[in-house]
C-alpha cells in the first residue's frame, strides 16, 4: 500500500495532467456535435475491429449451424418460387428483373449481439462505404431484427427489437389490424404488440407481420405468432405477447433493407404536416 502512495506522490503532476486531459476531451465531445460524431465513429471502428476478430473465431466453430440455416433458407425460397410458378402457369411470362423495386437488400454479418440487457444493440460489419445509414431495417430469413441507428465507415449499430426504445408498426396477417411492436425487457423470445383494438379477432397462433406503414420495412415480413393476449384495464385494446420467429440469442447473418424512395416519402409526409 505504501508503494502505491509513493507512486502516486512521485507522479502526481503527470496523473493530474492526464486527468485534466481526459476531462477536457470528454467535455469537448459532449458539447460539440461534430466532435461527438467523430468520436462515435472512431469508437465504432475500434470496437468493431475487436468484435469482428472475436466473431471470426466463433463463426469457425459454428459453420455447420450457419450452413444448415442457408439450406433451410434455400429450401424456403425454392418452395416460394415453385408456388409463384404454379400461380402464373396460365399467364404470359414477364421478365421481373425489369420491374421497379424500391427496396435494395444488403447482406451483413453480426459481430456482436446483445440480448440480456434492457436496451440491446447489435453490431454488424457493414457501414457507410456499403451505403448503410441510419433508419434502415434489418432482418433475417426468419423475421425482423431491428433498425440501424448509427454507422461508421465499416460498421453499423442496430437497435434490436429487444430494446425498450424500439417501436415497430406491425399487423395481424389475417385481418390487417395493426399496432406497435415493443419489448418489456423480460423474455428475449417474447415481444409485445400494443394498441390493437378489441374489435380485432385475435387468436393464439395468429401470424404477425410488418404492415409497411413505417417505410422502413416492406409489408409482409414475418415477425412471430400470438403466444398469449388479454384486454387492457380500459377494455379498449389488446395486450398481446408475440413469440418471435427469430432466435434473437443466435443471429449470424442479416439483410439490411434500403428503401430507395425513403427520402422522397419523408419529404412528402413533411409537406403534408406543414
HELIX and SHEET records of a PDB file:
HELIX    1   1 UNK A    2  UNK A   10  1                                   9    
HELIX    2   2 UNK A   12  UNK A   31  1                                  20    
HELIX    3   3 UNK A   33  UNK A   60  1                                  28    
HELIX    4   4 UNK A   63  UNK A   87  1                                  25    
HELIX    5   5 UNK A   96  UNK A   98  5                                   3    
HELIX    6   6 UNK A  128  UNK A  130  5                                   3    
HELIX    7   7 UNK A  262  UNK A  273  1                                  12    
SHEET    1   A 7 UNK A 103  UNK A 113  0                                        
SHEET    2   A 7 UNK A 119  UNK A 124 -1                                        
SHEET    3   A 7 UNK A 156  UNK A 163 -1                                        
SHEET    4   A 7 UNK A 144  UNK A 151 -1                                        
SHEET    5   A 7 UNK A 137  UNK A 139 -1                                        
SHEET    6   A 7 UNK A 253  UNK A 259 -1                                        
SHEET    7   A 7 UNK A 103  UNK A 113 -1                                        
SHEET    1   B 7 UNK A 168  UNK A 172  0                                        
SHEET    2   B 7 UNK A 178  UNK A 182 -1                                        
SHEET    3   B 7 UNK A 190  UNK A 197 -1                                        
SHEET    4   B 7 UNK A 237  UNK A 244 -1                                        
SHEET    5   B 7 UNK A 222  UNK A 231 -1                                        
SHEET    6   B 7 UNK A 207  UNK A 210 -1                                        
SHEET    7   B 7 UNK A 168  UNK A 172 -1                                        
END                                                                             
